Amino acid sequence: MRTQPVFATMVGDKRWNDRLDDQSEAAIERHLAAARKFLARFEAIDTTGFPEQEALNQRLMVRDLRMQIEGARFKPWEMPVSQMGGIHIDLPQLANYMSFDTVKDYSDYLSRLSQVPRAMDETVALMRKGIEDGLMPPRFLLGKVADQAAAIAGQAPEKTPFAQPFLNFPSGIDEAARKSLRERGLEIIRTAVQPAYTRFAEFVRRDYAPRGRTEPGVWALPDGAARYSFAARQSTTTDLSPQQIHEIGLAQVAEIEGRMAEVAKRLGYKSQKEMNAAVATDPKLHGHSREEFLDLTRKYIDGMYVKLPTLFGHLPKGRVEVLPVEEFREKEASTHYEPGTPDGSRPGRVMVVTGDYQDRLLLDVETTAYHEGIPGHHLQIAIAQEMPELAKFRQHEFYNAYVEGWALYAERLAKEAGCFLDPYSEYGHLMDDMLRAIRLVVDTGLHYKHWSRQQVVDYFHEHSGLDEPMVQEETDRYIVWPGQALGYKIGQLEILKLREYARGELKEGFDVRAFHDEVLDAGALPLDVLSARIHAWVARETAAAR
């Protein structure tokens, strides 16, 4: 946390709240050198006789450090920005993570604002190294990055997301201090932050975007095949090859299509495609206001809270909030979860995309509420944060296949718990399940099989009923986040397989609440470690029943 002060802020540690991360190449090399030293020290530990969780701490730390060091050969830091993320999008969100209760909090924030030019210049230096090494994002998407930065640079200082803390002060700060802090904050935004954004936008538009790669897949980058194979292994925490993942995706698409066709016929349509066509043009099934998406999300999450005691023994203390994604990033964002702090000072939040509401379907709002909120991301992440016996790195551990696999499993669990009473919402649930199956096909298609962007769009249109904005956003997301989309289905399928194994072994002694607690109470785990944990639990339960 000392070397990543923004992350420290996000998890509630305020000791370095006056600093921004060092983005320089020298800092990256220092981090890697430290990782190599830590790895040697952790590998030297003999864990014989250690308690189970202590031994697991060592295994997981060694695993994480090895992956970090192995992945360094691909220099991911030399492609640090995209339309989905990067310093130009991350910095304006600082205000969402910091607390603003005292003058000291505001002084820390002013210090961070003054460091924005340095951090952005360091990022540009990494991007220039990427140009030299041929590590470039796709050219056609970099215009969006320039537009995003230019939009913030062109706003009135008080209208930028950076100014949000100066619009409302806590009662404990007197009027004179408020005036001084507001004036200093807006001055730094005007004279330091926005000029840095202007320079960044000009660099991307003039120097960077023209050198962007022409192919969408990472196969076109140096060591492209190895780069993607590593990304797939890192995302899924398995040794599945891209070809195996592609084939799993094809099988899942076919299976889910059958279930979607059944619902379509129940609703009076001859086929899934006929229903998809009707849904796409039915105004009743599209959004009518921004608030509608927020209200529905809150309604479904509130309804799920009452069902939790029948599904889980351990429940999170903190409830989840539902807020709109900020307008400055909503065009390229998707609805997502932002974790709260372990002490509850900042609650977990489901951030809902509400823009272009008239073009967005309402069918998947219910399943997204369960995925991002309860019993999905919020329940899993909050429980991990609230387990004091877990080492801190375990409380905040993120294995993509586990975290996203659990959230996708949570959608299926909600169906089993009696949700999706509206058949259109049930269809929306299947549409989202289909989306995750399609991801296996098109992500490997793009980055392993050399598919074009249009092939991905066509595959979506052939096999899903997603609205056009989402098809376009999802396609561009996979292009700039190779491998990330693979974790959802692979993780869900593994959790379902483990549940069926436990049910088959324990028979009438199987308790779904105990199973869920066993899955969740050790925090996020690689899938092979999760499998070993569930098999050990089943063995203990079997022995106890004898």
PASE-292554 format. One record per residue (C-alpha): residue in one letter; x, y, z. Coordinates in pm, whole numbers, padded with zeros to 5 digits, always signed. Each point is the difference from the previous one (the first is absolute). Layout:
BEGIN
aXYZ...
END
This chain:
BEGIN
m+00000+00000+00000r+00296+00230+00057t+00097-00036-00366q-00361+00005-00123p-00159+00280+00202v-00314+00020-00211f-00072-00368+00066a+00060+00069+00370t-00266+00270-00016m-00241-00237-00170v+00028-00254+00282g-00036+00265+00270d+00362+00066+00101k+00052+00379+00006r+00370+00009+00091w+00110+00095-00354n-00307+00200-00103d+00215+00295-00109r+00185-00201-00268l-00062-00134-00347d+00171-00316-00123d+00340+00028-00161q-00073-00100-00362s+00360+00013-00120e+00192-00283-00162a+00254+00022+00284a-00277-00062+00255i-00123-00300-00198e+00350-00145-00001r+00024+00054+00376h-00330-00184+00052l+00122-00294-00209a+00333-00016+00182a-00186-00003+00332a-00232-00273-00129r+00297-00219-00090k+00149+00043+00346f-00333-00074+00169l-00048-00308-00217a+00338-00142+00105r-00084+00060+00364f-00348-00154-00020e+00122-00302-00196a+00261-00067+00270i-00266-00041+00270d-00062-00359+00108t-00373-00010+00081t+00007-00347+00153g-00224+00007+00306f-00151+00338-00086p-00375+00050+00062e-00196-00052-00322q-00064+00367-00072e+00359+00103+00076a+00132-00262-00241l-00253+00122-00257n+00120+00359+00052q+00347-00109-00105r-00127-00194-00304l-00215+00288-00122m+00269+00263+00053v+00253-00210-00191r-00252-00053-00278d-00083+00372-00025l+00367+00105-00006r+00087-00260-00265m-00284+00120-00223q+00106+00363+00046i+00359-00079-00094e-00095-00227-00291g-00238+00260-00142a+00266+00272+00015r+00160-00136-00320f-00300+00140-00190k+00042+00354+00145p-00373+00067+00046w+00086+00339+00152e+00104+00120-00346m-00368-00012-00109p-00148+00177+00305v-00313+00163-00147s-00309-00095-00196q-00356+00125-00032m-00085-00233+00292g+00262+00116+00247g+00324+00178+00068i+00125+00303+00186h-00231+00241-00185i-00304-00195+00127d+00137-00112+00337l+00107+00339+00136p-00344+00165-00018q-00135-00285+00215l+00232+00086+00292a-00273+00208+00158n-00224-00306+00015y+00252-00192+00211m+00129+00270+00234s-00180+00117+00312f-00056+00375+00044d-00068+00053+00367t+00281+00233+00107v+00222+00278-00132k+00283-00258-00006d-00204-00215-00241y-00038+00297-00233s+00369+00091+00033d+00092-00356-00098y-00226+00028-00303l+00156+00332-00103s+00342-00163+00023r-00117-00278-00228l-00149+00243-00250s+00332+00183-00019q+00173-00330-00091v-00228-00075-00296p+00236+00157-00260r+00291-00211+00128a-00202-00322-00005m-00134+00067-00351d+00345+00089-00133e+00135-00327+00142t-00281-00188-00173v+00078+00172-00331a+00364-00106+00041l-00114-00363+00033m-00217+00039-00309r+00300+00132-00195k+00193-00312+00104g-00292-00203-00130i+00029+00172-00336e+00371-00095-00012d-00073-00363+00094g-00298-00044-00234l-00240-00039+00294m-00298+00199-00120p-00378-00016+00054p-00226-00006-00307r+00008+00327-00188f-00374+00025-00053l-00071+00007+00375l+00262+00254+00101g-00207+00289-00130k-00242-00073+00284v+00284+00038+00252a+00088+00342-00142d-00367+00102+00005q-00041-00110+00363a+00299+00205+00112a-00093+00301-00212a-00352+00002+00145i+00136+00044+00353a+00253+00258-00118g-00273+00203-00168q-00243+00026+00291a-00028+00293+00236p+00222-00090+00299e-00296-00012+00238k-00183-00238-00235t+00277-00260-00016p-00024-00317+00213f+00311+00122+00183a-00203+00287+00150q-00269-00218+00157p+00145+00014+00358f-00009+00381-00009l-00373+00015-00071n-00107-00129+00342f+00197+00028+00323p-00064-00174+00332s-00145+00214+00278g+00324-00020+00200i+00188+00223-00247d-00068+00372+00047e-00090+00237-00281a+00342+00168-00021a+00175-00337-00039r-00258-00110-00258k+00062+00313-00208s+00377-00044+00014l-00011-00371-00085r-00246+00054-00285e+00207+00281-00153r+00327-00196+00029g-00162-00315-00141l-00153+00171-00302e+00327+00186-00065i+00200-00327-00004i-00259-00159-00229r+00017+00300-00236t+00377+00052-00004a+00138-00354+00048v-00255-00278-00049q-00176+00121-00313p+00318+00107-00183a+00140-00349+00073y-00315-00152-00152t+00031+00229-00302r+00361-00109-00058f-00096-00364+00047a-00291+00024-00247e+00221+00173-00259f+00273-00262+00040v-00246-00285-00048r-00166+00161-00301r+00313+00128-00174d+00279-00244+00091y-00147-00314+00151a-00320-00094-00184p+00157+00021-00349r+00246-00270+00108g-00267-00228+00145r-00011-00357-00131t-00237-00074-00283e-00111-00347+00112p-00238-00043+00297g+00163-00316+00140v+00307-00014+00225w+00137-00268-00232a+00128+00298-00203l+00226+00114+00288p+00351-00130+00072d-00026-00348+00154g-00371+00023-00070a-00085-00369+00036a+00191-00035+00328r-00146+00331+00121y-00355-00126-00047s+00069-00344+00140f+00132+00166+00316a-00304+00229+00017a-00234-00299-00027r+00188-00188+00271q+00004+00302+00228s-00371+00074-00052t-00130-00355+00041t+00258-00127+00256t+00005-00319-00208d+00228-00155-00261l-00277-00010-00260s+00128+00090-00345p-00171+00269-00211q-00127-00277-00228q-00154-00192+00290i-00164+00318+00129h-00136+00075-00347e-00158-00347-00017i-00154+00034+00348g-00152+00327-00118l-00151-00155-00311a-00158-00279+00207q-00138+00250+00253v-00148+00220-00273a-00185-00299-00147e-00130-00111+00342i-00125+00346+00101e-00162+00056-00340g-00220-00300+00072r-00115+00151+00330m-00063+00338-00161a-00209-00163-00273e-00220-00163+00266v-00074+00336+00165a-00064+00162-00338k-00257-00267-00089r-00164+00041+00340l-00045+00368-00083g-00156-00079-00338y+00297+00037-00233k+00093-00263-00255s+00371+00026+00072q+00265+00177+00201k+00091+00215-00302e-00360+00110-00046m-00017+00103+00364n+00333+00181-00020a-00125+00199-00298a-00323+00090+00180v+00180+00097+00320a+00241+00226-00189t-00284+00222-00124d-00241-00012+00296p+00014+00339+00180k-00159-00149+00313l+00309-00218+00047h+00242+00290-00032g+00087+00265+00257h-00218+00305+00050s+00223+00202+00232r+00334-00013+00178e-00176-00042+00333e-00183-00311-00119f+00321-00201-00015l+00100+00112+00350d-00345-00064+00150l-00027-00348-00148t+00349-00095+00114r-00080+00107+00356k-00332-00185-00008y+00157-00331-00104i+00287+00027+00249d-00241+00081+00284g-00212-00300-00095m+00302-00230+00005y+00109+00108+00348v-00299-00179+00158k+00097-00327-00173l+00363-00006+00117p-00047-00185+00335t-00128-00307-00185l+00312-00008-00220f+00287+00113+00224g+00112-00046+00358h+00235+00297-00009l-00140+00332-00119p+00181+00331-00056k-00060+00276+00251g+00001+00289-00243r-00280+00058-00250v+00071+00103-00353e-00085+00336-00158v-00121+00054-00358l+00134+00308-00183p+00028+00113-00363v+00329-00022-00187e+00137+00352-00037e-00088+00157-00332f+00365+00069-00090r+00065-00376-00039e-00341-00152-00066k+00038-00026-00378e+00264-00274+00024a-00086-00138+00346s-00219-00293+00097t-00201-00043+00318h+00246-00122+00263y+00073-00040+00371e+00241+00216+00201p+00103-00154+00335g-00042+00190+00322t+00250+00021+00285p+00035-00275+00262d-00099+00241+00280g-00324+00093-00177s+00090+00370-00027r-00062-00023-00375p-00266-00252-00106g+00026-00229-00298r-00171+00147-00305v-00170-00132-00309m+00076+00261-00267v-00274-00007-00264v+00037+00127-00356t-00305+00217-00068g+00105+00182-00318d-00167-00066-00337y-00283-00149+00208q-00246-00006-00289d+00235-00234-00189r+00063-00233+00295l-00211-00305+00076l-00164-00042+00340l+00003-00380-00028d+00338-00052+00164v-00029+00254+00283e-00115-00267+00246t+00280-00245-00069t+00258+00280+00004a-00126+00108+00344y+00066-00350+00134h+00339-00023-00175e+00140+00333+00115g-00180+00023+00334i-00166-00279+00194p+00080-00294+00001g+00282+00080-00244h+00297+00233+00033h-00109+00190+00309l-00073-00308+00206q+00321-00179-00102i+00235+00296+00034a-00155+00140+00320i+00018-00342+00170a+00369-00029-00091q+00073+00348+00135e-00183-00081+00324m+00199-00318+00075p+00259+00120+00256e+00181-00334+00003l+00098+00043-00367a+00329+00171-00077k-00062+00346-00143f+00117-00095-00347r-00257-00284+00011q-00279+00236+00108h+00059+00202-00316e+00115-00282-00230f-00137+00001-00353y+00004-00310-00216n-00209+00080-00304a-00148-00348-00053y-00104-00026+00365v-00136+00354+00043e-00183+00020-00333g-00085-00370+00006w-00169+00045+00337a-00199+00298-00125l-00120-00197-00304y-00081-00295+00225a-00200+00246+00214e-00225+00075-00298r-00080-00371-00031l-00048-00021+00378a-00255+00283-00012k-00196-00194-00261e+00002-00306+00226a-00115+00219+00291g-00318+00097-00183c+00099+00325-00169f-00067+00094-00365l-00376-00036+00039d-00052+00220-00307p+00072-00222-00303y+00163+00292-00176s+00240+00038+00293e+00058-00376-00017y+00086+00044-00366g+00229+00287+00096h+00171-00231+00249l+00063-00252-00277m+00121+00280-00228d+00262+00090+00258d+00100-00364+00045m+00031-00018-00378l+00214+00313+00002r+00254-00171+00226a+00001-00309-00222i+00047+00216-00310r+00296+00165+00173l+00188-00329+00000v-00053-00029-00374v+00070+00356-00111d+00287+00082+00239t+00190-00305-00122g-00125+00080-00349l+00155+00346+00006h+00327-00076+00170y+00068-00364-00094k-00186-00067-00326h+00068+00341-00159w-00366+00100-00032s-00082+00349-00124r-00211+00240+00205q-00288-00048-00243q+00009-00377+00052v-00056+00059+00372v-00290+00238-00065d-00155-00248-00243y+00035-00284+00251f-00180+00211+00260h-00284+00075-00241e-00027-00366-00093h-00013-00136+00354s-00126+00275+00231g-00277+00254+00030l+00219+00267+00158d-00073+00361-00086e+00234+00164-00250p+00181+00232+00246m+00090-00299+00215v+00120-00208-00296q+00233+00281-00104e+00122+00070+00356e+00061-00366+00076t+00190-00057-00323d+00233+00292+00065r+00041-00110+00362y+00136-00342-00101i+00237+00159-00247v+00175+00207+00269w-00037-00248+00290p+00122-00327-00153g-00084-00300+00215q-00196+00187+00269a-00335-00116-00136l+00098-00367+00029g-00025-00019+00378y-00378+00027+00034k-00118-00323-00161i+00303-00205+00095g-00043+00098+00365q-00378-00054+00002l+00030-00344-00155e+00258-00105+00260i-00215+00115+00295l-00303-00180-00143k+00210-00315-00049l+00125+00014+00358r-00353+00047+00133e-00124-00304-00189y+00298-00199+00125a-00075+00098+00361r-00371-00071-00042g+00072-00342-00151e+00243-00098+00275l-00194+00135+00299k-00349-00085-00132e-00262+00089+00263g+00276+00147+00218f+00074+00270-00257d-00074+00352+00129v+00022+00270-00267r+00066+00265+00264a+00302-00192+00131f+00125-00050-00356h-00025+00372-00075d+00177+00091+00324e+00282-00239-00087v+00033+00159-00344l+00003+00356+00138d+00169-00009+00340a+00359-00027-00125g-00028+00298-00234a+00072-00017-00371l+00199-00309-00105p+00144-00148-00320l-00243-00261-00132d+00229-00295+00072v+00043+00116+00361l-00377+00047+00032s-00054-00353-00131a+00243-00143+00254r-00172+00195+00278i-00346-00133-00091h+00125-00358-00033a+00162+00025+00344w-00323+00140+00146v-00204-00284-00151a+00245-00252+00148r-00037+00157+00346e-00379+00009-00026t-00007-00362-00114a+00223-00111+00286a-00209+00193+00255a-00320-00167-00124r+00134-00353+00054
END
